[in-house]
Amino acid sequence: MDMERDGNEVAAEGAPARRGRRTAAGPERVRYFLPQAGSTTERPELGQEAASEGEALVEALRSGEVFYTLIAWRAVPEMTGREARIVKQPYAG
């Protein structure tokens, strides 16, 4: 597939275009936030939390602002034979 200048994929003729990166649904808990007043996309500050993605979409549309998603991760060690590495696991706390 070709890439547009902004990094989005351009689909072959007749195929739907895919945007962004999707991950498989997992146990991570996604939270949705509107920006705090005075916040910028270069220096985001989380404001009011929305109860759902739908609520965040509606509030962002009403206010003309963006909304942010947040997923908390925990760094844990993983041993594979003699090799250790750090992996991320969703934090459900």
C-alpha atoms as a printed R data frame, in Angstrom:
   type eleno elety resid chain resno       x       y      z
1  ATOM     1    CA   MET     A     1   0.000   0.000  0.000
2  ATOM     2    CA   ASP     A     2   1.051   3.563 -0.610
3  ATOM     3    CA   MET     A     3   1.491   5.971  2.285
4  ATOM     4    CA   GLU     A     4   0.062   9.471  2.305
5  ATOM     5    CA   ARG     A     5   2.243  12.276  3.572
6  ATOM     6    CA   ASP     A     6   0.557  12.182  7.011
7  ATOM     7    CA   GLY     A     7   1.281   8.457  7.434
8  ATOM     8    CA   ASN     A     8  -2.209   7.105  6.739
9  ATOM     9    CA   GLU     A     9  -2.441   4.164  4.385
10 ATOM    10    CA   VAL     A    10  -3.978   4.613  0.963
11 ATOM    11    CA   ALA     A    11  -6.073   1.582  0.006
12 ATOM    12    CA   ALA     A    12  -5.947  -0.138 -3.351
13 ATOM    13    CA   GLU     A    13  -8.743   0.823 -5.709
14 ATOM    14    CA   GLY     A    14 -12.091  -0.432 -4.433
15 ATOM    15    CA   ALA     A    15 -10.781  -1.381 -0.970
16 ATOM    16    CA   PRO     A    16 -11.695   0.646  2.108
17 ATOM    17    CA   ALA     A    17  -8.865   2.777  3.516
18 ATOM    18    CA   ARG     A    18  -7.594   1.984  7.004
19 ATOM    19    CA   ARG     A    19  -6.616   4.815  9.296
20 ATOM    20    CA   GLY     A    20  -4.191   4.644 12.181
21 ATOM    21    CA   ARG     A    21  -3.084   1.615 14.120
22 ATOM    22    CA   ARG     A    22  -5.526  -0.761 15.757
23 ATOM    23    CA   THR     A    23  -4.577  -3.196 18.465
24 ATOM    24    CA   ALA     A    24  -6.445  -6.351 19.296
25 ATOM    25    CA   ALA     A    25  -9.013  -5.933 22.027
26 ATOM    26    CA   GLY     A    26  -7.432  -6.903 25.287
27 ATOM    27    CA   PRO     A    27  -7.878  -6.531 29.005
28 ATOM    28    CA   GLU     A    28  -6.640  -2.924 29.056
29 ATOM    29    CA   ARG     A    29  -9.103  -0.345 30.308
30 ATOM    30    CA   VAL     A    30  -9.302   2.734 28.086
31 ATOM    31    CA   ARG     A    31 -10.280   5.998 29.773
32 ATOM    32    CA   TYR     A    32 -11.434   9.116 27.917
33 ATOM    33    CA   PHE     A    33 -10.655  12.708 28.876
34 ATOM    34    CA   LEU     A    34 -11.476  16.150 27.573
35 ATOM    35    CA   PRO     A    35  -8.635  18.682 27.723
36 ATOM    36    CA   GLN     A    36  -8.248  20.993 30.688
37 ATOM    37    CA   ALA     A    37  -8.816  24.684 29.890
38 ATOM    38    CA   GLY     A    38  -5.594  26.237 28.574
39 ATOM    39    CA   SER     A    39  -4.164  22.869 27.555
40 ATOM    40    CA   THR     A    40  -2.613  22.441 24.090
41 ATOM    41    CA   THR     A    41  -1.952  19.375 21.946
42 ATOM    42    CA   GLU     A    42   1.773  20.051 22.386
43 ATOM    43    CA   ARG     A    43   1.346  20.075 26.179
44 ATOM    44    CA   PRO     A    44  -1.856  18.183 26.938
45 ATOM    45    CA   GLU     A    45  -3.467  18.360 30.363
46 ATOM    46    CA   LEU     A    46  -6.319  16.030 31.203
47 ATOM    47    CA   GLY     A    47  -9.575  17.622 32.254
48 ATOM    48    CA   GLN     A    48 -12.988  16.087 32.817
49 ATOM    49    CA   GLU     A    49 -13.192  12.307 32.350
50 ATOM    50    CA   ALA     A    50 -15.943  11.029 30.062
51 ATOM    51    CA   ALA     A    51 -17.855   7.870 30.980
52 ATOM    52    CA   SER     A    52 -17.492   6.351 27.501
53 ATOM    53    CA   GLU     A    53 -15.948   6.905 24.094
54 ATOM    54    CA   GLY     A    54 -19.348   7.993 22.773
55 ATOM    55    CA   GLU     A    55 -19.684  10.633 25.479
56 ATOM    56    CA   ALA     A    56 -16.153  11.872 24.763
57 ATOM    57    CA   LEU     A    57 -16.957  12.138 21.048
58 ATOM    58    CA   VAL     A    58 -20.131  14.139 21.683
59 ATOM    59    CA   GLU     A    59 -18.474  16.490 24.182
60 ATOM    60    CA   ALA     A    60 -15.461  17.007 21.903
61 ATOM    61    CA   LEU     A    61 -17.785  17.834 19.004
62 ATOM    62    CA   ARG     A    62 -19.826  20.263 21.129
63 ATOM    63    CA   SER     A    63 -16.737  22.051 22.435
64 ATOM    64    CA   GLY     A    64 -14.722  21.919 19.206
65 ATOM    65    CA   GLU     A    65 -11.863  20.348 21.166
66 ATOM    66    CA   VAL     A    66  -9.952  17.103 20.915
67 ATOM    67    CA   PHE     A    67 -10.276  14.302 23.446
68 ATOM    68    CA   TYR     A    68  -7.585  12.053 24.860
69 ATOM    69    CA   THR     A    69  -7.482   8.334 25.563
70 ATOM    70    CA   LEU     A    70  -5.464   6.902 28.408
71 ATOM    71    CA   ILE     A    71  -4.363   3.315 29.020
72 ATOM    72    CA   ALA     A    72  -2.275   2.498 32.098
73 ATOM    73    CA   TRP     A    73   0.498  -0.081 31.710
74 ATOM    74    CA   ARG     A    74   2.717  -1.883 34.189
75 ATOM    75    CA   ALA     A    75   6.346  -2.726 33.323
76 ATOM    76    CA   VAL     A    76   7.177  -6.309 34.317
77 ATOM    77    CA   PRO     A    77  10.254  -8.501 33.815
78 ATOM    78    CA   GLU     A    78   9.953 -11.537 31.565
79 ATOM    79    CA   MET     A    79  12.511 -14.310 31.403
80 ATOM    80    CA   THR     A    80  13.015 -16.302 28.211
81 ATOM    81    CA   GLY     A    81  15.670 -18.891 28.944
82 ATOM    82    CA   ARG     A    82  18.680 -16.867 30.085
83 ATOM    83    CA   GLU     A    83  17.439 -13.655 28.520
84 ATOM    84    CA   ALA     A    84  15.558 -11.054 30.540
85 ATOM    85    CA   ARG     A    85  13.477  -8.320 29.023
86 ATOM    86    CA   ILE     A    86  10.931  -5.771 30.153
87 ATOM    87    CA   VAL     A    87   7.398  -6.074 28.786
88 ATOM    88    CA   LYS     A    88   4.230  -4.076 29.327
89 ATOM    89    CA   GLN     A    89   1.028  -5.477 30.789
90 ATOM    90    CA   PRO     A    90  -2.284  -3.650 31.070
91 ATOM    91    CA   TYR     A    91  -2.889  -2.236 34.522
92 ATOM    92    CA   ALA     A    92  -6.449  -2.824 35.633
93 ATOM    93    CA   GLY     A    93  -6.077  -1.133 39.051
